[in-house]
Amino acid sequence: MNHLLLELANKRQTYRKMLNIYWVTIVLTVILEHFIHRSSPPFGSNGYLQGLILQALLLGAVTGIAEMLYRYRKVQSDNLLLVTATIYASSIIYINPAIGIVPAIYIFPILTSVLSFKKNRILTAFTLILLCFVLIYALSPELRLSMQPFHIIGVLFLYIGVTVIALAIAASGIELLDHLKHATETKQELLVKTIIMDKLAKMDALTDLYNHKTFHEYLEKLIEQSECNELPLQLAIMDIDNFKKINDTYGHWVGDIILQRVANLIKETVTPNDFVARYGGEEFAVIFTEKTPESSFTIAEEIRHKLAVTLHPELDSQAATLSIGLQDYVKGEGKESLFKGADASLYTAKRTGKNKTVAHSYIRDPKGA
């Protein structure tokens, strides 16, 4: 049986239900056999009552062992269920040999074995009941008297027929669950592909930051929150200074390394409530949320300063720098105004010497930074 079948067999509550059925069967068997033998005076003896009590104790002991293993050891043994069912059937046949149809109860172990969805276990059950039937037939003169040859043939055909049906049910169940497993795996593969495609559509491949499109979608939602719930919001646009010169002098592969390092530096410095994206080319955008303009300015300056003091081997141990424009969102002015303010601040930072952060009246000239 494949792994999915094993998981299904363990997860469903069949084992618990079977144990409950066995307990109920003990009670019903004792009651039924008591009334059967009570209505038959020749069998209504103390010897019979002792046999009935012994049978009940035996069945209770076997079921009790299975119950304790299940309850305290979390053991769910199909083999134990099969043996228990065989003992049940054998005890009922042995104590009621005069009832010609009673050997038919051996179909119970076969039906129990179907629950495992294992063909080998079904065949084991069939073999076991044949051996038990032969043994009881040899040991019980009453059973031999009550069963004519055609009864024996009929019982054997019954066992074979039920076994064939059980094998067919198990085969159908295995096939069905194989289809279910295949469908589940296919669904999982599609889900993984969808997640990957969704990430590719939202992320910048080089820097592993959100891309331009996703940035705008996220910004629009945050502006809505700012309008409705007074969410503090600032936008920073960061541009790597002299990036074209870096590409021209050291090559685009070095430019890509610098972009990745700047992206990582920004991600490491901002808080979990902030949103970072590669806005385009050598530009990055950061949306600061739940902060005062002064706090966002401080974080932007921290990013700029960290990069300014980082020496890159690929740039002959020189540093790269950032110019940053920061704009606080004013309720009612909209996204366009927010971008114009951040762009204007960035332009001011570039025009007044680069490697600085500008936000309204906050201008820090990093001498020696």
C-alpha positions as CSV (number, residue, x, y, z in Angstrom):
1,M,0.0,0.0,0.0
2,N,1.4,3.4,-0.9
3,H,2.2,6.1,1.6
4,L,-1.0,8.0,1.0
5,L,-3.1,4.9,1.9
6,L,-1.1,4.5,5.1
7,E,-1.7,8.1,6.1
8,L,-5.4,7.8,5.3
9,A,-5.7,4.6,7.3
10,N,-4.0,6.2,10.3
11,K,-6.0,9.5,10.2
12,R,-9.4,8.1,9.8
13,Q,-11.1,6.8,13.0
14,T,-11.8,3.3,11.6
15,Y,-9.7,1.6,14.2
16,R,-11.5,3.3,17.1
17,K,-14.8,2.4,15.6
18,M,-13.8,-1.2,15.1
19,L,-12.8,-1.5,18.7
20,N,-16.2,-0.1,19.7
21,I,-17.9,-2.7,17.5
22,Y,-15.9,-5.5,19.1
23,W,-17.0,-4.4,22.6
24,V,-20.6,-4.2,21.5
25,T,-20.3,-7.6,19.8
26,I,-19.2,-9.2,23.0
27,V,-22.3,-8.0,24.8
28,L,-24.6,-8.9,21.9
29,T,-23.0,-12.3,21.4
30,V,-23.4,-13.2,25.1
31,I,-27.0,-12.0,25.2
32,L,-27.9,-13.7,21.9
33,E,-26.3,-17.0,22.8
34,H,-27.9,-17.0,26.2
35,F,-31.4,-16.7,24.7
36,I,-30.6,-19.3,22.0
37,H,-29.5,-21.9,24.5
38,R,-32.2,-20.9,27.0
39,S,-34.8,-21.7,24.4
40,S,-33.1,-25.1,23.8
41,P,-33.5,-27.2,27.0
42,P,-30.9,-29.8,26.1
43,F,-28.3,-27.1,26.0
44,G,-29.4,-25.1,29.0
45,S,-26.9,-26.6,31.4
46,N,-24.4,-25.2,33.9
47,G,-21.6,-26.4,31.6
48,Y,-23.0,-24.2,28.8
49,L,-23.1,-21.2,31.2
50,Q,-19.5,-21.8,32.1
51,G,-18.6,-22.0,28.4
52,L,-20.4,-18.8,27.8
53,I,-18.7,-17.0,30.6
54,L,-15.3,-18.4,29.4
55,Q,-16.1,-17.1,25.9
56,A,-17.0,-13.7,27.2
57,L,-13.8,-13.5,29.2
58,L,-11.7,-14.6,26.3
59,L,-13.2,-12.1,23.9
60,G,-12.9,-9.4,26.6
61,A,-9.3,-10.2,27.2
62,V,-8.4,-10.1,23.5
63,T,-10.3,-6.8,22.9
64,G,-8.9,-5.4,26.1
65,I,-5.3,-6.0,24.9
66,A,-6.1,-4.2,21.6
67,E,-7.8,-1.4,23.5
68,M,-4.9,-0.8,25.9
69,L,-2.3,-0.9,23.1
70,Y,-4.4,1.7,21.1
71,R,-5.2,3.9,24.1
72,Y,-1.9,4.0,25.9
73,R,0.7,3.0,23.2
74,K,-1.1,4.5,20.2
75,V,-0.8,1.2,18.4
76,Q,-3.1,0.6,15.5
77,S,-2.4,-2.9,14.4
78,D,-4.4,-4.3,11.5
79,N,-3.0,-7.8,12.3
80,L,-4.3,-7.5,15.9
81,L,-7.8,-6.6,14.6
82,L,-7.6,-9.6,12.2
83,V,-6.6,-12.0,15.0
84,T,-9.3,-10.6,17.3
85,A,-12.0,-11.0,14.6
86,T,-10.9,-14.6,13.9
87,I,-11.0,-15.4,17.7
88,Y,-14.5,-13.8,17.8
89,A,-15.8,-15.9,14.9
90,S,-14.1,-19.1,16.1
91,S,-15.5,-18.8,19.6
92,I,-19.1,-18.3,18.2
93,I,-18.8,-21.2,15.9
94,Y,-17.3,-23.5,18.5
95,I,-20.0,-22.7,21.1
96,N,-22.8,-23.0,18.6
97,P,-21.9,-26.0,16.4
98,A,-25.4,-27.2,15.9
99,I,-26.4,-24.1,14.0
100,G,-25.5,-25.1,10.4
101,I,-25.1,-21.6,9.1
102,V,-22.8,-20.3,11.9
103,P,-19.5,-21.0,10.0
104,A,-20.6,-18.2,7.7
105,I,-19.5,-15.8,10.4
106,Y,-15.9,-16.3,9.3
107,I,-16.5,-13.6,6.6
108,F,-16.2,-11.2,9.5
109,P,-12.3,-11.4,9.6
110,I,-12.2,-11.1,5.8
111,L,-14.3,-7.9,5.9
112,T,-12.1,-6.6,8.7
113,S,-9.0,-7.1,6.6
114,V,-10.5,-5.0,3.8
115,L,-10.1,-1.9,6.0
116,S,-6.3,-2.1,5.6
117,F,-6.5,-1.9,1.8
118,K,-3.7,-4.6,1.7
119,K,-4.3,-7.5,-0.6
120,N,-1.8,-9.6,1.3
121,R,-3.7,-9.1,4.5
122,I,-7.0,-10.2,2.8
123,L,-5.3,-13.4,1.6
124,T,-3.9,-13.9,5.0
125,A,-7.3,-13.6,6.5
126,F,-8.7,-16.1,4.0
127,T,-5.9,-18.6,4.8
128,L,-6.4,-18.1,8.5
129,I,-10.1,-18.8,8.5
130,L,-9.7,-21.9,6.4
131,L,-7.2,-23.3,8.9
132,C,-9.5,-22.3,11.8
133,F,-12.5,-23.9,10.1
134,V,-10.7,-27.1,9.4
135,L,-9.4,-27.2,13.0
136,I,-12.9,-26.6,14.6
137,Y,-14.5,-29.1,12.2
138,A,-11.9,-31.7,13.3
139,L,-12.4,-30.9,17.0
140,S,-16.2,-30.5,17.1
141,P,-18.3,-33.6,16.4
142,E,-21.5,-31.5,16.7
143,L,-20.3,-29.3,13.9
144,R,-19.5,-32.3,11.7
145,L,-23.0,-33.7,12.4
146,S,-24.7,-30.4,11.6
147,M,-22.9,-29.8,8.3
148,Q,-23.6,-31.9,5.2
149,P,-21.1,-32.0,2.3
150,F,-23.1,-29.4,0.4
151,H,-23.0,-27.1,3.5
152,I,-19.2,-27.4,3.5
153,I,-19.0,-26.7,-0.2
154,G,-21.4,-23.7,0.2
155,V,-19.3,-22.3,3.1
156,L,-16.1,-22.6,1.1
157,F,-17.7,-20.9,-1.9
158,L,-18.9,-18.2,0.5
159,Y,-15.4,-17.7,1.8
160,I,-13.9,-17.6,-1.7
161,G,-16.6,-15.2,-3.0
162,V,-16.2,-12.8,-0.1
163,T,-12.4,-12.9,-0.5
164,V,-12.7,-12.1,-4.2
165,I,-15.0,-9.2,-3.5
166,A,-12.7,-8.0,-0.7
167,L,-9.8,-8.1,-3.1
168,A,-11.8,-6.2,-5.7
169,I,-12.8,-3.5,-3.1
170,A,-9.2,-3.2,-2.0
171,A,-8.0,-2.9,-5.6
172,S,-10.6,-0.2,-6.4
173,G,-9.7,1.6,-3.2
174,I,-6.0,1.6,-4.0
175,E,-6.7,2.8,-7.6
176,L,-9.0,5.5,-6.4
177,L,-6.5,6.7,-3.8
178,D,-3.7,6.6,-6.4
179,H,-5.8,8.9,-8.6
180,L,-6.4,11.1,-5.5
181,K,-2.7,11.1,-4.8
182,H,-1.9,12.0,-8.4
183,A,-4.6,14.8,-8.4
184,T,-3.3,16.1,-5.1
185,E,0.3,16.1,-6.3
186,T,-0.7,17.9,-9.5
187,K,-2.7,20.4,-7.5
188,Q,0.4,21.0,-5.3
189,E,2.6,21.4,-8.3
190,L,0.2,23.9,-9.8
191,L,0.1,25.8,-6.5
192,V,3.9,25.9,-6.2
193,K,4.1,27.1,-9.8
194,T,1.4,29.7,-9.1
195,I,3.3,31.0,-6.1
196,I,6.6,31.1,-8.0
197,M,5.0,32.9,-10.9
198,D,3.3,35.3,-8.5
199,K,6.6,36.0,-6.9
200,L,8.3,36.5,-10.2
201,A,5.6,38.9,-11.2
202,K,6.0,40.9,-8.0
203,M,9.8,40.7,-7.4
204,D,12.9,42.2,-9.0
205,A,15.1,39.2,-10.0
206,L,18.4,40.9,-9.3
207,T,17.8,42.5,-5.9
208,D,15.0,40.3,-4.6
209,L,13.0,43.5,-3.8
210,Y,9.5,44.3,-4.9
211,N,9.3,45.6,-8.5
212,H,8.0,48.9,-9.8
213,K,4.4,47.6,-10.5
214,T,4.0,46.0,-7.1
215,F,5.4,49.1,-5.4
216,H,2.6,51.3,-6.9
217,E,-0.1,48.8,-6.0
218,Y,1.1,48.7,-2.4
219,L,1.5,52.4,-2.2
220,E,-2.1,53.0,-3.4
221,K,-3.4,50.7,-0.6
222,L,-1.3,52.4,2.0
223,I,-2.5,55.8,0.9
224,E,-6.1,54.6,1.3
225,Q,-5.2,53.5,4.8
226,S,-3.6,56.8,5.5
227,E,-6.7,58.6,4.3
228,C,-9.2,56.5,6.2
229,N,-7.2,55.7,9.4
230,E,-4.7,58.5,9.7
231,L,-1.8,56.1,9.0
232,P,1.5,58.1,9.0
233,L,3.3,57.6,5.7
234,Q,6.5,58.8,4.1
235,L,8.1,58.1,0.8
236,A,11.8,58.0,0.2
237,I,13.4,57.7,-3.3
238,M,17.0,56.7,-3.2
239,D,19.4,57.0,-6.2
240,I,22.9,55.6,-6.4
241,D,25.3,58.5,-7.2
242,N,27.3,58.3,-10.4
243,F,26.0,54.8,-11.2
244,K,26.5,55.3,-15.0
245,K,30.2,56.0,-14.3
246,I,30.4,52.8,-12.2
247,N,29.0,50.7,-15.1
248,D,31.2,52.4,-17.7
249,T,34.4,52.1,-15.6
250,Y,34.0,48.7,-13.9
251,G,31.4,47.0,-16.1
252,H,27.8,46.2,-15.7
253,W,28.5,43.1,-13.6
254,V,30.0,45.3,-11.0
255,G,27.0,47.6,-11.2
256,D,24.8,44.6,-10.5
257,I,26.8,43.7,-7.4
258,I,26.5,47.3,-6.1
259,L,22.7,47.2,-6.7
260,Q,22.5,43.9,-4.7
261,R,24.5,45.3,-1.8
262,V,22.5,48.5,-1.7
263,A,19.3,46.5,-1.7
264,N,20.5,44.3,1.1
265,L,21.6,47.3,3.1
266,I,18.2,48.9,2.8
267,K,16.4,45.7,3.7
268,E,18.6,45.3,6.8
269,T,18.1,48.8,8.0
270,V,14.4,49.5,7.6
271,T,11.8,48.1,10.0
272,P,9.3,45.2,9.3
273,N,6.5,47.8,8.8
274,D,8.3,49.4,5.9
275,F,8.1,48.5,2.2
276,V,11.2,48.4,-0.1
277,A,11.2,48.2,-3.9
278,R,13.6,48.6,-6.7
279,Y,11.9,51.5,-8.5
280,G,14.0,51.3,-11.7
281,G,17.6,51.3,-12.8
282,E,19.7,52.5,-9.9
283,E,16.7,53.9,-8.0
284,F,15.1,52.4,-4.9
285,A,11.9,53.4,-3.2
286,V,11.0,53.0,0.5
287,I,7.6,53.5,2.0
288,F,7.9,54.3,5.7
289,T,4.8,53.6,7.8
290,E,3.7,54.3,11.4
291,K,6.6,56.8,11.9
292,T,7.1,60.5,12.3
293,P,8.9,62.3,9.4
294,E,11.8,62.8,11.8
295,S,12.1,59.0,12.4
296,S,11.9,58.2,8.7
297,F,14.6,60.8,8.0
298,T,16.8,59.2,10.7
299,I,16.5,55.8,9.1
300,A,17.1,57.2,5.6
301,E,20.2,58.9,6.9
302,E,21.4,55.6,8.5
303,I,21.1,53.9,5.2
304,R,23.0,56.6,3.4
305,H,25.7,56.7,6.0
306,K,26.2,52.9,6.0
307,L,26.7,52.8,2.3
308,A,29.0,55.9,2.4
309,V,31.4,54.1,4.7
310,T,31.3,50.7,2.9
311,L,34.3,50.1,0.7
312,H,33.8,47.8,-2.3
313,P,36.7,45.7,-3.6
314,E,35.1,45.7,-7.1
315,L,35.4,49.6,-7.0
316,D,39.1,49.5,-6.1
317,S,38.1,49.8,-2.4
318,Q,36.1,52.9,-2.9
319,A,32.6,53.6,-1.6
320,A,29.3,54.2,-3.4
321,T,26.9,56.8,-2.2
322,L,23.2,57.5,-2.2
323,S,21.2,60.7,-2.7
324,I,17.8,60.4,-1.0
325,G,14.6,62.4,-1.3
326,L,12.0,62.1,1.4
327,Q,8.4,63.3,1.4
328,D,5.8,63.1,4.1
329,Y,2.3,62.2,2.9
330,V,-0.3,65.0,3.5
331,K,-3.8,63.8,3.7
332,G,-5.9,64.6,0.7
333,E,-3.0,65.4,-1.7
334,G,-2.8,62.0,-3.3
335,K,-0.1,59.8,-4.7
336,E,1.0,62.3,-7.4
337,S,1.8,65.0,-4.9
338,L,3.7,62.5,-2.7
339,F,5.9,61.5,-5.7
340,K,6.5,65.1,-6.8
341,G,7.7,66.0,-3.3
342,A,10.0,63.0,-3.1
343,D,11.4,63.7,-6.6
344,A,11.9,67.3,-5.9
345,S,13.8,66.5,-2.7
346,L,15.9,63.9,-4.6
347,Y,16.7,66.5,-7.3
348,T,17.7,69.0,-4.6
349,A,20.0,66.3,-3.0
350,K,21.6,65.6,-6.4
351,R,22.0,69.3,-7.3
352,T,23.5,70.3,-4.0
353,G,26.4,67.8,-4.0
354,K,24.9,64.3,-3.8
355,N,25.4,61.8,-0.9
356,K,22.8,63.5,1.2
357,T,19.2,63.2,2.4
358,V,16.7,65.9,1.7
359,A,13.2,66.2,3.1
360,H,11.6,69.6,3.2
361,S,13.8,71.6,5.5
362,Y,15.8,68.5,6.6
363,I,19.1,68.7,4.7
364,R,22.2,67.0,6.0
365,D,25.5,67.5,4.2
366,P,27.6,64.5,5.1
367,K,31.0,65.9,5.5
368,G,33.4,63.1,6.0
369,A,30.5,60.5,6.0
